[in-house]
Amino acid sequence: MVKQMTTLKSLHAKSQRRTGAKTVLKARRAFASLRLCVRLQLSFVVLASAARADGPVSIPWLGENLVPNAGFEEVTDNGRSPNPPWTAPIAPDSGITVSTDSTVYIKGQHSLKVFVPKSDTNVSASSPLIPVEPDATYLFSIAFRQEGFNASGKPSDYAGVSSYAAGQWLDIAQKQVGSFIVQFPYGPSQWDLRDAFKQAPANARWARVGVTVLNNSQKQMGKTIPSTVWVDAVQLRKYVPPATPHWAKGETTRVVEGGMQDTRVLSYFVGSDDSFNMRGGTWSHTVNDPQAERGAALQAPANVGQGYMAHSPYFPALPPGLYRVRARVKMPAAKDSAPVGFLDVDSQRAGLRQLLRFVPSPERSDKYTDCEADFILRDSSWWSLRLVTYGKEPWSVDSLKVFCLHEFEDRQLLSIYPGSEGELPSDLKPAPFKQVQWEHVPMKGLVVAGFGYDRFRIADVFHAMQLDARMKAVWCKNGMGGMSFVGFPEDPRELFQYSILYLCNVNVRCLALKYKNAIHEYVKRGGALIVLGGHQGYERGGWRGSLIEETMPVAATPALHGGLIHLPNGQPLTVNREIPWLGAISTASSPLTYYLHSVTVKPGGQVLAQAGDKPFIVAGEYGEGRVVCILGVPWGEPGEQGTPFWEWDDWVDLFREVCWWAVKNTTDVDGDNAHGG
């Protein structure tokens, strides 16, 4: 009787989902319900990538970190000072302390804590001496966290307390011959990063790096604001610029208005580019110039003082990577070594990316030459270009060109910026899902919904898994900085409350590294992940080399070419009949797919369904979790005889079955093992 009632419940649920279902489909659903009572087992080999080392990744153009004890893990016997020590002259009675902290850190088990409790005091803490090479370029980076600083909590509100990272270049006699600073926000902040490329002077042989905190809150605000800065993961790494690729050289290809640019070089002819504002004012005007590539240039007049020549739009986020900017400029004959102006590359979250000064020289006199500088974009936020003149000498800009030298995989990014993935509590586990006879167990799912998600019928599938199903949608939204994800859990504890996660047609380049790491750990610790494609999926959305791809049973193709395959006549789907719990799925109506992502199935991946001879659904295990990749895309116009897979009668059933497997639905409502958990 119990099994009969269960079967009737299942039939009723299905009738709610599919109005006008045929009797034969009801019969098949009844059979499917009864077969759940049979104990079945499907064992997948855990993907080899689950054992992938989380250690540093070699990057050919970046040397090893030269900062000794960069993470402050080596401490003195008293446990309060780094070993070797950082020097920090402290005024008597200032209350300032500089010590290691084992309770707040971004990586490892320690950080350096600088506490400045009183106003009218300051302190600078500096590293031991670091050997450097003259004229060499270095990547400096530092992680920091701040408390105090102001009452508003806003990063831009100055209340008398400021902080910055700093570096000193020293000659062989250890006398200072140069310096640099990297400003921190004026307000409190969680862990953040600052980084910059810096060139050592020709006579530099040593360097020191450190952090400075100044407290003048009493003078600024009329009250004292005790403030603290923690720093961690301090780096100074030699940078050897890669050669400019051949495709980035030469003139820009002309494109008919409205046509598509087939180039990896972003080119901006600032003299005629109307998207750049501030042109044509006091500090610049457009001139005809036969030496310019397109016959026009942007010229800064003489004797106008410092000001903006041009400001680009806020460009949408580019993939994280190493980039080069090339400015084609014409400067007057050199009177001294003073620059005539500069170009800076700014970004929304990471701050100043590069500052390229234009310095006249005899070989550059009165002709266009290329000035280049490299910078790193490391997050999913807008970036911009700004041209500034010092307003003393006239000079001209023909074009600005930006191109990627190396797009980062996530592990490479983590190697450059340790700790940028964020920290997750070690005891955090995804919410399990288990049906128990007659027990009310709600099921929670999270859907990151890209364009076309509804055609996969995810809502139908999810509610077919459980009558009390609670789904939250995270919407993909285009904004000034590119794609964003409205409602994605900021706190990993919220993400881990869901029994299943769907990523549908998502460009993961736009997911912050901490979000990708949270998804990676969610799967590794037992979560269920369903990946669906589209025009932003797999090879088209930065999945290759991502932390999320590590969890998947497939590897995306390395390039767009050959990734998304068009099958104009459609390919019929077949189901793997060796898997018992797919036995009731009928493909007699020959459901068709017209677009399909081409992938490589990893060792341990199991093909559940195919389109012709190509994988259509692939499943696998990673750590304690399970991942299902659906490679077909619900696009295309079927012929009179064709049935697209997303309109196929058994599509919801097939999709539901693989979701049940993913959540390790080891028991049905009668308490019997169903999907081989």
C-alpha positions as semicolon CSV with decimal commas, in nm:
position;residue;x (nm);y (nm);z (nm)
1;M;0,000;0,000;0,000
2;V;0,281;0,240;0,086
3;K;0,444;0,183;-0,252
4;Q;0,111;0,228;-0,431
5;M;0,056;0,561;-0,255
6;T;0,408;0,666;-0,342
7;T;0,347;0,584;-0,705
8;L;0,022;0,783;-0,709
9;K;0,200;1,078;-0,551
10;S;0,465;1,063;-0,819
11;L;0,202;1,049;-1,095
12;H;0,019;1,346;-0,945
13;A;0,340;1,547;-0,921
14;K;0,419;1,471;-1,281
15;S;0,070;1,568;-1,397
16;Q;0,122;1,904;-1,226
17;R;0,441;1,953;-1,425
18;R;0,328;1,837;-1,764
19;T;-0,033;1,914;-1,855
20;G;-0,183;1,671;-2,103
21;A;0,083;1,400;-2,053
22;K;0,012;1,081;-2,236
23;T;-0,103;0,769;-2,052
24;V;0,205;0,583;-2,166
25;L;0,424;0,845;-2,004
26;K;0,234;0,806;-1,679
27;A;0,287;0,435;-1,695
28;R;0,657;0,484;-1,753
29;R;0,673;0,729;-1,460
30;A;0,501;0,469;-1,243
31;F;0,759;0,215;-1,348
32;A;1,033;0,463;-1,272
33;S;0,894;0,516;-0,925
34;L;0,879;0,144;-0,857
35;R;1,229;0,082;-0,987
36;L;1,363;0,323;-0,724
37;C;1,297;0,046;-0,475
38;V;1,575;-0,162;-0,631
39;R;1,918;-0,113;-0,488
40;L;2,148;0,021;-0,758
41;Q;2,505;0,138;-0,746
42;L;2,699;0,364;-0,979
43;S;3,061;0,414;-0,888
44;F;3,269;0,687;-1,045
45;V;3,641;0,716;-1,011
46;V;3,728;1,038;-0,833
47;L;3,874;1,277;-1,087
48;A;4,250;1,286;-1,092
49;S;4,243;1,665;-1,063
50;A;4,096;1,636;-0,714
51;A;4,443;1,548;-0,596
52;R;4,596;1,846;-0,775
53;A;4,849;2,024;-0,564
54;D;4,750;2,363;-0,431
55;G;5,109;2,488;-0,423
56;P;5,274;2,768;-0,623
57;V;5,265;2,755;-1,002
58;S;5,572;2,850;-1,203
59;I;5,536;3,166;-1,414
60;P;5,827;3,211;-1,656
61;W;5,836;3,592;-1,653
62;L;5,814;3,625;-1,273
63;G;6,092;3,530;-1,033
64;E;6,072;3,393;-0,682
65;N;5,969;3,614;-0,392
66;L;6,273;3,793;-0,250
67;V;6,113;3,913;0,075
68;P;6,239;3,699;0,364
69;N;5,966;3,549;0,584
70;A;5,706;3,716;0,361
71;G;5,413;3,559;0,546
72;F;5,555;3,620;0,898
73;E;5,533;3,248;0,975
74;E;5,880;3,241;1,131
75;V;5,864;3,409;1,471
76;T;6,104;3,466;1,757
77;D;6,094;3,261;2,076
78;N;5,850;3,500;2,239
79;G;5,610;3,451;1,946
80;R;5,558;3,825;1,898
81;S;5,823;3,927;1,644
82;P;5,899;3,806;1,291
83;N;6,230;3,632;1,238
84;P;6,428;3,794;1,078
85;P;6,288;4,108;1,244
86;W;6,123;4,407;1,080
87;T;6,263;4,736;1,207
88;A;6,016;4,988;1,350
89;P;6,145;5,289;1,547
90;I;5,880;5,365;1,808
91;A;5,857;5,688;2,005
92;P;5,842;5,648;2,386
93;D;5,493;5,665;2,540
94;S;5,329;5,645;2,197
95;G;5,159;5,315;2,280
96;I;5,248;5,189;1,931
97;T;5,309;4,818;1,893
98;V;5,444;4,624;1,595
99;S;5,414;4,248;1,641
100;T;5,309;3,926;1,476
101;D;4,946;3,820;1,518
102;S;4,831;3,459;1,517
103;T;4,459;3,542;1,521
104;V;4,426;3,758;1,207
105;Y;4,593;3,657;0,880
106;I;4,516;3,600;0,514
107;K;4,746;3,302;0,458
108;G;4,931;3,067;0,688
109;Q;4,897;3,132;1,062
110;H;5,046;3,478;1,118
111;S;5,046;3,838;1,001
112;L;5,224;4,157;1,107
113;K;5,006;4,384;1,322
114;V;5,073;4,759;1,350
115;F;4,869;4,930;1,624
116;V;4,869;5,311;1,658
117;P;4,638;5,403;1,950
118;K;4,717;5,774;1,991
119;S;4,688;6,080;1,773
120;D;4,994;6,281;1,662
121;T;5,196;5,962;1,630
122;N;5,319;5,752;1,341
123;V;5,531;5,446;1,271
124;S;5,703;5,280;0,978
125;A;5,786;4,910;0,988
126;S;6,045;4,791;0,735
127;S;6,164;4,454;0,614
128;P;6,522;4,329;0,627
129;L;6,748;4,421;0,334
130;I;6,656;4,260;0,002
131;P;6,921;4,225;-0,274
132;V;6,805;4,369;-0,609
133;E;6,951;4,425;-0,955
134;P;7,002;4,775;-1,101
135;D;6,744;4,884;-1,362
136;A;6,544;4,564;-1,309
137;T;6,166;4,573;-1,279
138;Y;5,993;4,413;-0,980
139;L;5,636;4,325;-0,892
140;F;5,559;4,447;-0,543
141;S;5,243;4,324;-0,371
142;I;5,107;4,327;-0,018
143;A;4,788;4,212;0,154
144;F;4,642;4,441;0,421
145;R;4,349;4,476;0,659
146;Q;4,249;4,784;0,859
147;E;4,041;4,873;1,166
148;G;3,964;5,215;1,312
149;F;4,061;5,501;1,073
150;N;3,718;5,672;1,065
151;A;3,368;5,653;1,208
152;S;3,182;5,622;0,878
153;G;3,346;5,300;0,764
154;K;3,382;5,443;0,412
155;P;3,720;5,390;0,242
156;S;3,732;5,745;0,100
157;D;3,650;5,939;0,421
158;Y;3,971;6,087;0,559
159;A;3,954;6,133;0,937
160;G;4,320;6,204;1,002
161;V;4,443;5,844;0,987
162;S;4,625;5,719;0,678
163;S;4,845;5,428;0,579
164;Y;5,049;5,308;0,287
165;A;5,298;5,048;0,178
166;A;5,639;5,180;0,082
167;G;5,965;5,071;-0,070
168;Q;6,315;5,213;-0,059
169;W;6,590;5,158;-0,316
170;L;6,941;5,164;-0,165
171;D;7,286;5,177;-0,324
172;I;7,573;4,948;-0,239
173;A;7,652;5,166;0,065
174;Q;7,285;5,128;0,174
175;K;7,205;5,494;0,111
176;Q;6,860;5,569;-0,030
177;V;6,858;5,639;-0,403
178;G;6,485;5,607;-0,471
179;S;6,150;5,517;-0,321
180;F;5,788;5,434;-0,399
181;I;5,459;5,423;-0,209
182;V;5,133;5,236;-0,262
183;Q;4,843;5,407;-0,088
184;F;4,588;5,218;0,125
185;P;4,225;5,337;0,170
186;Y;4,138;5,597;0,436
187;G;3,883;5,370;0,603
188;P;3,858;5,027;0,762
189;S;3,868;4,729;0,528
190;Q;3,866;4,353;0,520
191;W;4,165;4,182;0,364
192;D;4,259;4,351;0,036
193;L;4,559;4,368;-0,197
194;R;4,778;4,638;-0,343
195;D;5,037;4,577;-0,611
196;A;5,251;4,761;-0,864
197;F;5,541;4,716;-1,104
198;K;5,842;4,920;-0,987
199;Q;6,178;4,973;-1,155
200;A;6,497;4,987;-0,950
201;P;6,729;5,283;-1,018
202;A;7,052;5,224;-1,209
203;N;7,258;5,244;-0,889
204;A;7,027;5,033;-0,669
205;R;7,169;4,722;-0,505
206;W;6,932;4,675;-0,211
207;A;6,569;4,736;-0,123
208;R;6,346;4,750;0,180
209;V;5,967;4,726;0,179
210;G;5,729;4,808;0,460
211;V;5,417;4,978;0,589
212;T;5,355;5,322;0,742
213;V;5,063;5,434;0,961
214;L;5,003;5,801;1,053
215;N;4,746;5,903;1,313
216;N;4,643;6,271;1,318
217;S;4,281;6,207;1,409
218;Q;4,271;6,454;1,700
219;K;4,375;6,741;1,476
220;Q;4,141;6,638;1,194
221;M;3,832;6,526;1,387
222;G;3,875;6,659;1,740
223;K;3,902;6,307;1,882
224;T;4,149;6,021;1,881
225;I;4,075;5,717;1,665
226;P;4,293;5,419;1,760
227;S;4,377;5,233;1,440
228;T;4,530;4,903;1,336
229;V;4,680;4,771;1,013
230;W;4,764;4,407;0,950
231;V;4,988;4,311;0,656
232;D;5,062;3,969;0,513
233;A;5,188;3,793;0,198
234;V;5,444;4,066;0,118
235;Q;5,619;4,011;-0,213
236;L;5,894;4,159;-0,427
237;R;5,951;3,948;-0,740
238;K;6,173;4,021;-1,038
239;Y;5,976;4,074;-1,357
240;V;6,120;3,994;-1,700
241;P;5,884;4,142;-1,962
242;P;5,777;3,892;-2,229
243;A;5,843;3,982;-2,592
244;T;5,566;4,158;-2,782
245;P;5,383;3,897;-2,990
246;H;5,392;3,939;-3,367
247;W;5,016;3,995;-3,388
248;A;5,044;4,305;-3,167
249;K;5,288;4,482;-3,398
250;G;5,217;4,702;-3,696
251;E;4,927;4,927;-3,784
252;T;4,572;4,864;-3,673
253;T;4,351;4,684;-3,922
254;R;4,080;4,910;-4,061
255;V;3,724;4,786;-4,013
256;V;3,412;4,902;-4,197
257;E;3,181;5,091;-3,962
258;G;2,955;4,840;-3,793
259;G;3,185;4,550;-3,875
260;M;3,343;4,318;-3,619
261;Q;3,709;4,357;-3,523
262;D;3,900;4,033;-3,551
263;T;4,198;4,142;-3,343
264;R;4,332;4,093;-2,993
265;V;4,463;4,450;-2,980
266;L;4,237;4,718;-2,834
267;S;4,319;5,035;-3,027
268;Y;4,214;5,390;-2,938
269;F;4,297;5,683;-3,168
270;V;4,248;5,953;-2,911
271;G;4,251;6,244;-3,155
272;S;3,928;6,126;-3,316
273;D;3,779;5,883;-3,065
274;D;3,462;6,047;-2,935
275;S;3,432;5,794;-2,651
276;F;3,724;5,970;-2,477
277;N;3,603;6,274;-2,285
278;M;3,790;6,590;-2,174
279;R;3,934;6,629;-2,522
280;G;3,931;6,975;-2,675
281;G;3,955;7,176;-2,354
282;T;4,234;7,375;-2,200
283;W;4,481;7,087;-2,200
284;S;4,431;6,927;-2,542
285;H;4,293;6,971;-2,889
286;T;4,273;6,759;-3,203
287;V;4,516;6,843;-3,484
288;N;4,571;6,712;-3,835
289;D;4,902;6,532;-3,846
290;P;5,023;6,340;-4,151
291;Q;5,268;6,149;-3,931
292;A;4,979;6,003;-3,727
293;E;4,851;5,659;-3,824
294;R;4,501;5,786;-3,902
295;G;4,595;6,145;-3,990
296;A;4,485;6,304;-3,661
297;A;4,638;6,332;-3,315
298;L;4,562;6,478;-2,974
299;Q;4,799;6,762;-2,890
300;A;4,875;6,922;-2,554
301;P;4,956;7,295;-2,581
302;A;5,247;7,464;-2,405
303;N;5,225;7,674;-2,089
304;V;4,880;7,560;-1,971
305;G;4,978;7,384;-1,650
306;Q;4,893;7,028;-1,547
307;G;4,560;6,880;-1,649
308;Y;4,375;6,596;-1,816
309;M;4,416;6,568;-2,192
310;A;4,166;6,281;-2,223
311;H;3,984;6,026;-2,010
312;S;3,864;5,698;-2,158
313;P;3,528;5,539;-2,084
314;Y;3,516;5,293;-1,795
315;F;3,586;4,979;-1,993
316;P;3,419;4,650;-1,895
317;A;3,633;4,395;-1,716
318;L;3,891;4,206;-1,919
319;P;4,004;3,853;-1,830
320;P;4,259;3,853;-1,547
321;G;4,603;3,865;-1,702
322;L;4,925;4,045;-1,784
323;Y;4,867;4,332;-2,026
324;R;5,078;4,579;-2,218
325;V;4,980;4,935;-2,306
326;R;5,156;5,105;-2,596
327;A;5,130;5,480;-2,640
328;R;5,245;5,631;-2,972
329;V;5,361;5,981;-2,881
330;K;5,559;6,269;-3,033
331;M;5,765;6,487;-2,797
332;P;5,982;6,796;-2,851
333;A;6,360;6,799;-2,831
334;A;6,477;6,723;-2,478
335;K;6,570;7,028;-2,270
336;D;6,613;6,822;-1,954
337;S;6,503;6,485;-1,819
338;A;6,164;6,613;-1,704
339;P;5,860;6,423;-1,841
340;V;5,604;6,610;-2,050
341;G;5,312;6,408;-1,917
342;F;5,195;6,059;-1,835
343;L;4,936;5,789;-1,898
344;D;4,784;5,600;-1,611
345;V;4,582;5,280;-1,608
346;D;4,326;5,271;-1,329
347;S;4,082;5,004;-1,212
348;Q;3,774;5,004;-0,995
349;R;3,888;4,770;-0,718
350;A;4,262;4,723;-0,756
351;G;4,342;5,093;-0,791
352;L;4,626;5,230;-1,003
353;R;4,760;4,960;-1,234
354;Q;5,039;5,149;-1,409
355;L;5,178;5,498;-1,459
356;L;5,376;5,554;-1,780
357;R;5,571;5,881;-1,791
358;F;5,668;6,031;-2,124
359;V;6,027;6,156;-2,109
360;P;6,183;6,333;-2,412
361;S;6,514;6,208;-2,549
362;P;6,726;6,291;-2,855
363;E;6,623;5,971;-3,036
364;R;6,253;6,051;-2,978
365;S;6,268;6,414;-3,081
366;D;5,981;6,540;-3,300
367;K;5,873;6,200;-3,429
368;Y;5,626;5,939;-3,316
369;T;5,773;5,663;-3,104
370;D;5,620;5,384;-2,903
371;C;5,631;5,400;-2,523
372;E;5,525;5,080;-2,346
373;A;5,445;4,961;-1,995
374;D;5,299;4,641;-1,852
375;F;5,026;4,602;-1,593
376;I;4,813;4,333;-1,433
377;L;4,434;4,318;-1,426
378;R;4,335;4,074;-1,154
379;D;3,965;4,117;-1,083
380;S;3,627;4,156;-1,251
381;S;3,590;4,535;-1,241
382;W;3,611;4,826;-1,482
383;W;3,939;4,981;-1,592
384;S;4,027;5,307;-1,763
385;L;4,301;5,509;-1,935
386;R;4,386;5,872;-1,851
387;L;4,624;6,105;-2,033
388;V;4,773;6,392;-1,833
389;T;4,999;6,674;-1,949
390;Y;5,230;6,873;-1,724
391;G;5,148;7,167;-1,951
392;K;5,500;7,300;-2,014
393;E;5,589;7,171;-2,361
394;P;5,364;7,086;-2,656
395;W;5,345;6,715;-2,736
396;S;5,107;6,481;-2,919
397;V;4,946;6,142;-2,877
398;D;4,852;5,938;-3,184
399;S;4,712;5,618;-3,037
400;L;4,683;5,400;-2,729
401;K;4,685;5,022;-2,774
402;V;4,625;4,756;-2,511
403;F;4,677;4,383;-2,553
404;C;4,703;4,075;-2,333
405;L;5,041;3,906;-2,301
406;H;4,923;3,625;-2,075
407;E;4,574;3,536;-1,953
408;F;4,591;3,390;-1,604
409;E;4,455;3,059;-1,495
410;D;4,322;3,074;-1,141
411;R;4,613;2,879;-0,994
412;Q;4,858;3,121;-1,153
413;L;4,670;3,414;-1,004
414;L;4,682;3,248;-0,663
415;S;5,055;3,192;-0,704
416;I;5,109;3,563;-0,770
417;Y;4,869;3,680;-0,498
418;P;4,862;3,425;-0,212
419;G;4,546;3,447;-0,003
420;S;4,338;3,624;-0,268
421;E;4,104;3,325;-0,275
422;G;3,979;3,407;0,076
423;E;3,950;3,178;0,374
424;L;3,674;2,927;0,445
425;P;3,618;2,770;0,788
426;S;3,766;2,420;0,782
427;D;3,454;2,269;0,938
428;L;3,213;2,419;0,682
429;K;3,017;2,148;0,495
430;P;2,741;2,171;0,230
431;A;2,387;2,099;0,348
432;P;2,310;1,732;0,269
433;F;1,989;1,624;0,101
434;K;1,809;1,307;0,205
435;Q;1,451;1,204;0,153
436;V;1,297;1,015;0,442
437;Q;0,963;0,836;0,436
438;W;0,679;1,086;0,502
439;E;0,920;1,334;0,657
440;H;0,901;1,697;0,547
441;V;1,250;1,778;0,419
442;P;1,265;2,099;0,210
443;M;1,528;2,112;-0,062
444;K;1,726;2,432;-0,131
445;G;1,891;2,508;-0,463
446;L;2,084;2,804;-0,601
447;V;2,070;2,890;-0,972
448;V;2,319;3,133;-1,127
449;A;2,098;3,217;-1,422
450;G;2,265;3,333;-1,741
451;F;2,089;3,410;-2,067
452;G;1,859;3,127;-2,180
453;Y;1,857;2,944;-1,846
454;D;1,479;2,899;-1,867
455;R;1,501;2,689;-2,184
456;F;1,677;2,417;-1,985
457;R;1,359;2,401;-1,769
458;I;1,562;2,408;-1,450
459;A;1,263;2,511;-1,238
460;D;1,058;2,215;-1,365
461;V;1,345;1,980;-1,294
462;F;1,409;2,119;-0,949
463;H;1,047;2,094;-0,841
464;A;1,029;1,743;-0,986
465;M;1,297;1,643;-0,738
466;Q;1,100;1,753;-0,433
467;L;0,750;1,894;-0,381
468;D;0,887;2,136;-0,120
469;A;1,168;2,281;-0,330
470;R;1,305;2,627;-0,257
471;M;1,510;2,782;-0,533
472;K;1,700;3,110;-0,528
473;A;1,808;3,275;-0,853
474;V;2,127;3,478;-0,894
475;W;2,086;3,699;-1,200
476;C;2,364;3,782;-1,441
477;K;2,363;4,157;-1,502
478;N;2,566;4,372;-1,739
479;G;2,694;4,691;-1,584
480;M;2,972;4,947;-1,614
481;G;3,232;4,695;-1,504
482;G;3,095;4,413;-1,719
483;M;2,898;4,114;-1,597
484;S;2,800;4,095;-1,230
485;F;2,602;3,841;-1,032
486;V;2,320;3,997;-0,836
487;G;2,254;3,806;-0,516
488;F;2,549;3,567;-0,518
489;P;2,627;3,478;-0,156
490;E;2,898;3,703;-0,017
491;D;2,946;3,471;0,279
492;P;3,041;3,111;0,191
493;R;2,828;2,994;0,482
494;E;2,521;3,099;0,284
495;L;2,642;2,916;-0,028
496;F;2,696;2,599;0,173
497;Q;2,331;2,600;0,286
498;Y;2,223;2,483;-0,060
499;S;2,194;2,116;-0,151
500;I;2,257;2,182;-0,520
501;L;2,409;2,461;-0,730
502;Y;2,335;2,529;-1,098
503;L;2,571;2,741;-1,311
504;C;2,387;2,813;-1,636
505;N;2,561;2,991;-1,925
506;V;2,794;3,180;-1,692
507;N;3,115;3,363;-1,782
508;V;3,325;3,264;-1,483
509;R;3,586;3,529;-1,568
510;C;3,338;3,769;-1,409
511;L;3,325;3,571;-1,085
512;A;3,567;3,700;-0,824
513;L;3,836;3,452;-0,729
514;K;3,693;3,416;-0,379
515;Y;3,358;3,310;-0,528
516;K;3,522;3,054;-0,755
517;N;3,718;2,920;-0,461
518;A;3,400;2,896;-0,253
519;I;3,234;2,691;-0,531
520;H;3,545;2,474;-0,560
521;E;3,541;2,404;-0,187
522;Y;3,163;2,355;-0,190
523;V;3,206;2,066;-0,434
524;K;3,521;1,930;-0,274
525;R;3,347;1,912;0,064
526;G;3,039;1,730;-0,065
527;G;2,823;1,972;-0,268
528;A;2,635;1,902;-0,592
529;L;2,712;2,115;-0,899
530;I;2,530;2,119;-1,234
531;V;2,708;2,307;-1,518
532;L;2,514;2,413;-1,828
533;G;2,649;2,583;-2,139
534;G;2,557;2,855;-2,383
535;H;2,724;3,151;-2,551
536;Q;2,911;3,223;-2,224
537;G;2,966;2,863;-2,118
538;Y;3,273;2,639;-2,110
539;E;3,540;2,755;-2,363
540;R;3,351;3,083;-2,419
541;G;3,335;3,186;-2,055
542;G;3,685;3,141;-1,912
543;W;3,618;2,798;-1,765
544;R;3,945;2,647;-1,882
545;G;4,207;2,670;-1,609
546;S;3,956;2,789;-1,350
547;L;3,914;2,652;-0,999
548;I;3,564;2,543;-1,099
549;E;3,692;2,348;-1,400
550;E;3,915;2,151;-1,163
551;T;3,602;2,002;-1,011
552;M;3,442;1,914;-1,346
553;P;3,459;1,576;-1,524
554;V;3,540;1,753;-1,852
555;A;3,803;2,001;-1,974
556;A;3,696;2,287;-2,198
557;T;3,870;2,338;-2,531
558;P;4,161;2,586;-2,515
559;A;4,016;2,816;-2,783
560;L;3,682;2,929;-2,923
561;H;3,754;2,752;-3,250
562;G;3,612;2,404;-3,230
563;G;3,445;2,469;-2,897
564;L;3,077;2,523;-2,968
565;I;2,972;2,296;-3,252
566;H;2,675;2,374;-3,476
567;L;2,480;2,068;-3,591
568;P;2,235;2,221;-3,840
569;N;2,039;1,899;-3,897
570;G;2,045;1,803;-3,531
571;Q;2,204;1,502;-3,364
572;P;1,981;1,249;-3,185
573;L;2,042;1,182;-2,818
574;T;2,111;0,840;-2,676
575;V;2,126;0,743;-2,309
576;N;2,387;0,517;-2,151
577;R;2,188;0,197;-2,093
578;E;2,462;0,053;-1,874
579;I;2,347;0,288;-1,599
580;P;2,044;0,124;-1,435
581;W;1,876;0,440;-1,306
582;L;1,854;0,576;-1,661
583;G;1,672;0,265;-1,784
584;A;1,325;0,425;-1,794
585;I;1,434;0,722;-2,007
586;S;1,301;0,676;-2,360
587;T;1,470;0,833;-2,663
588;A;1,228;0,671;-2,910
589;S;1,118;1,016;-3,032
590;S;1,481;1,094;-3,130
591;P;1,530;1,420;-2,939
592;L;1,782;1,640;-3,117
593;T;2,052;1,885;-3,021
594;Y;2,167;2,154;-3,264
595;Y;2,449;2,312;-3,063
596;L;2,698;2,126;-2,847
597;H;3,012;2,217;-2,655
598;S;3,309;2,003;-2,753
599;V;3,511;1,896;-2,449
600;T;3,765;1,639;-2,334
601;V;3,630;1,389;-2,084
602;K;3,871;1,359;-1,791
603;P;3,977;1,023;-1,646
604;G;3,698;0,913;-1,414
605;G;3,429;1,105;-1,599
606;Q;3,121;0,901;-1,699
607;V;2,925;0,980;-2,015
608;L;2,555;0,953;-1,928
609;A;2,416;1,065;-2,265
610;Q;2,554;1,132;-2,611
611;A;2,462;1,334;-2,919
612;G;2,579;1,111;-3,200
613;D;2,931;1,011;-3,095
614;K;2,991;1,319;-2,879
615;P;2,929;1,355;-2,504
616;F;2,604;1,532;-2,414
617;I;2,596;1,474;-2,034
618;V;2,908;1,384;-1,835
619;A;2,919;1,319;-1,460
620;G;3,201;1,274;-1,213
621;E;3,311;1,302;-0,852
622;Y;3,552;1,553;-0,704
623;G;3,657;1,517;-0,343
624;E;3,337;1,438;-0,157
625;G;3,109;1,610;-0,410
626;R;2,960;1,539;-0,750
627;V;2,946;1,740;-1,072
628;V;2,729;1,698;-1,383
629;C;2,812;1,884;-1,707
630;I;2,536;1,927;-1,966
631;L;2,704;2,014;-2,295
632;G;2,404;2,060;-2,523
633;V;2,268;2,412;-2,568
634;P;1,891;2,473;-2,613
635;W;1,924;2,667;-2,938
636;G;1,825;2,594;-3,295
637;E;1,516;2,563;-3,512
638;P;1,390;2,206;-3,550
639;G;1,246;2,084;-3,877
640;E;0,894;1,950;-3,909
641;Q;1,002;1,606;-3,794
642;G;1,247;1,713;-3,528
643;T;1,197;1,736;-3,152
644;P;1,453;1,959;-2,976
645;F;1,581;1,799;-2,659
646;W;1,448;2,076;-2,432
647;E;1,093;2,009;-2,560
648;W;1,132;1,632;-2,542
649;D;0,883;1,457;-2,308
650;D;1,156;1,285;-2,107
651;W;1,395;1,579;-2,078
652;V;1,272;1,677;-1,732
653;D;1,295;1,315;-1,618
654;L;1,650;1,272;-1,749
655;F;1,765;1,603;-1,602
656;R;1,599;1,518;-1,269
657;E;1,770;1,178;-1,253
658;V;2,119;1,323;-1,295
659;C;2,041;1,591;-1,035
660;W;1,929;1,320;-0,794
661;W;2,257;1,143;-0,852
662;A;2,449;1,467;-0,794
663;V;2,287;1,531;-0,457
664;K;2,355;1,169;-0,360
665;N;1,987;1,089;-0,324
666;T;2,063;0,752;-0,170
667;T;1,708;0,681;-0,064
668;D;1,368;0,736;-0,223
669;V;1,056;0,809;-0,025
670;D;1,028;0,440;0,060
671;G;1,372;0,433;0,217
672;D;1,540;0,232;-0,059
673;N;1,874;0,307;-0,221
674;A;1,829;0,471;-0,559
675;H;2,130;0,651;-0,703
676;G;2,434;0,481;-0,568
677;G;2,538;0,715;-0,294
